[in-house]
Structures are given as structure tokens and as C-alpha cells.
Amino acid sequence: MSKSPSAKPPARSAKPDHYLLRLFMAGNGVNSQKALTNLRSLCEERLAGRYTIETVDVVQDFEAAVKNNILVTPALVLVAPLPRVVVLGNLSDLPMVLAALRVTEADS
């Protein structure tokens, strides 16, 4: 499931109601795996059928992290809908993550 950011079309081509999420991870680290699990759960519960998750392993693709100004992992980037948002950490604070991604009860 890991894909380089350049493997997907630009964010502006995404549908307005479709979320494009890019998770920068450091290998199989505990926090990175927890972030991925939390993100998948959040998306299935709140954005079913309206999201794409891309993962970038910065150990294998450090250039992608530099290109996206990612200095800390795990880091979740909301690529679309704009504006771009970056959320750091394992994504366990659900209310904070939902607020950052601008996901409301109406989106469920």
C-alpha cells in the first residue's frame, strides 16, 4: 500500500468530497503503526468510501519527506480537500484529529 507522493495525481484533481490523506511513517515503528491503525479506523467510521490513504515510509523515501517539509513522524498530511493540514503524532486524540481534518458529524 505504500506509494510515493508522485504516484498519485495532483490533489486538485480529487473530488471535493473525497479526502486524500498522506501518512508519513518511519518504517514499522510502534507510533507509525498506531497512527496507521487509528487513521484507518477514523476513515472507515467517518469517511467510508470517500477517502484515499497513501503511506510514505521515510526510511525508504527520505526525499519525499524533505519535499513535503516533514521533519517528524508519524505525520498525517491532508492533501485534499484544501487547505493542506499536517497532524503530528499517532492520531489517538480523535476529537483533535477530526477538527484538524475538518470532519464533522454531518460527514459520517
DRENKOL-772965 format. One record per atom (N, C-alpha, C): x, y, z; residue in one letter. Coordinates in steps of 0.02 Angstrom, whole numbers, plus 50000, padded with zeros to 5 digits. Example, Ala and Ser with C-alpha at 12.3 -4.5 7.8 and 13.67 -1.06 7.14 Angstrom:
BEGIN
506604971650390A/506154977550390A/506604983550390A/506424988850354S/506844994750357S/506455000250394S/
end
This chain:
BEGIN
500414994050000M/500005000050000M/500435006350000M/501065005650012S/501505011550012S/501575014149941S/501495020549935K/501545023749870K/501915030249879K/502305031849830S/502655038249830S/502145043749816S/502225049649846P/501755055149833P/501695056749759P/502215055649720S/502185057249649S/501785052049610S/501605046449641A/501235041249607A/500505042949598A/500245047749635K/499545049649631K/499475056149592K/498885057249562P/498765063549527P/498765069249577P/498855075449554P/498865081149599P/498215081649638P/498245084549698A/497665084949743A/497085088649710A/497215093449668R/496675097449639R/496225093249595R/496445087349574S/496015083149533S/495545078749575S/495645078649641A/495215074749685A/494525077949689A/494015073549698K/493335076149706K/493305080149770K/492895085449773P/492865089749832P/492645085949895P/492245080549887D/492025076849946D/492455070849960D/493015070349925H/493475064749934H/494095067249971H/494295063550022Y/494875065350063Y/495485061450039Y/496015065050024L/496655062050007L/497115063250066L/497305057850099L/497705058150160L/498375054750148L/498915057950166R/499585055150157R/499905054550226R/500075048350245L/500375047050310L/501105045550302L/501535049750331F/502255048750330F/502435044750392F/502765039050382M/502925034450436M/503675032850434M/503925030550491A/504625028450494A/504645020850503A/504665017350447G/504685010050449G/504095007050486G/504235001950525N/503704998550563N/503705000650636N/503905006750650G/503915009250719G/503235008950751G/503225008150816V/502605007450854V/502135013350842V/502395019450847N/501965025350837N/501705025750766N/502115023950718S/501895024150648S/501335019050636S/501415013050662Q/500895007950654Q/500245009950690Q/500315012950749K/499735015350787K/499385020850747K/499755025350718A/499465030750678A/499075027850618A/499355022950585L/499025019850527L/498375016350549L/498405012750604T/497815009350630T/497275014450648T/497475019650684N/496995024850704N/496695028350643N/497105029750593L/496865033150533L/496375028850495L/496535022450487R/496075017950451R/495405017450488R/495425017050553S/494815016650593S/494395023050585S/494725028650592L/494375035150584L/494055035650516L/494415033850464C/494155034450396C/493565029750384C/493605023650408E/493055018950399E/492425021250436E/492515024150495E/491945026450535E/491645032950508E/492065037550486R/491825044250469R/491825045950395R/492235042450355L/492305044350284L/492215038350237L/491855033450257A/491785027250219A/491665028650145A/492115025850104G/492045026550031G/492245033250003G/492485037850045R/492655044550022R/493365046550039R/493815041650042Y/494495043350061Y/494995038850025Y/495595041450019T/496175037749995T/496735038950044T/497045033650067I/497625034250112I/498245032150073I/498735036550071E/499395034950044E/499865034550103E/500315029750103T/500825029450155T/501505030550123T/501925034050159V/502605035350136V/503075033350193V/503495028550180D/503995026450229D/504615030750219D/504745035350265V/505295040050256V/505975036550261V/505995030550288V/506625026750289V/506805024750218V/506305022950179Q/506415020950109Q/506395026750060Q/506015031950077D/505925037650031D/506015044250069D/506625045350091F/506775051450129F/506665057750088F/506775057250024E/506685063049980E/505965065549981E/505485061049986A/504775063049989A/504645067050052A/504955065050108A/504865068650170A/505155075750164A/505745076250135V/506065082750126V/505635087150080V/505405084250025K/505005087949977K/504355090650008K/504085086950057N/503465088950090N/503575092350157N/504205094150171N/504375097550234N/504175093650296N/504255087150295I/504095082850352I/504745081350389I/504765083650452L/505355082650493L/505245077650549L/504605076250564V/504425071850619V/503925066750593V/503975060550618T/503485055450600T/503205052450664T/502605049750662P/502155049850606P/501865056850594P/501735058350531A/501435064750512A/500905063350459A/500305065650473L/499755064950426L/499655071450389L/499635071150323V/499525077050283V/498845076350248V/498405081150260L/497775081550223L/497945085150158L/497965081450104V/498145084150039V/497535087250006V/496965084050013A/496335086549986A/495765084350031A/495275088450042P/495175094950012P/495645100150043P/495785105250004L/496215110650028L/495845114750080L/496175118150125P/496895119150129P/497245113150161P/497885112550144R/498315107250170R/498375107950245R/498355102250280V/498425102150352V/498915096550370V/499335097650421V/499785092450445V/499625091050518V/499535084650534V/499405082550603V/499975077850623V/500295079350679L/500855075250702L/500635070550758L/500965064850761G/500835060150816G/500475053950792G/500255049850841N/499955043450825N/499205043750813N/498925049750811L/498225051050793L/497735048050842L/497935047150905S/497495044250955S/497005049250985S/497125055750977D/496675060851003D/496145062150949D/495635057950947L/495135058150894L/494805064950885L/494565068250938P/494255074850927P/494725079850895P/495365079750914M/495845084350885M/495975082750811M/496025076350795V/496155074350726V/495555076150682V/494955074750706L/494345076450668L/494305083950656L/494455087850706A/494425095150699A/494945097450648A/495545094750652A/496085096650605A/495895094950534A/495565089250524L/495375087050457L/494715090050434L/494395093950478R/493765097150464R/493215092050449R/493215086550487V/492715081350481V/492205082550536V/491565083150517T/491035084350565T/490565078350569T/490095078550616E/489595073150621E/489215072450556E/489095077850521A/488725077650458A/489105073650405A/489765073050412D/490165069350364D/490105061850372D/489865059650430S/489835052450444S/489305048950402S/
end
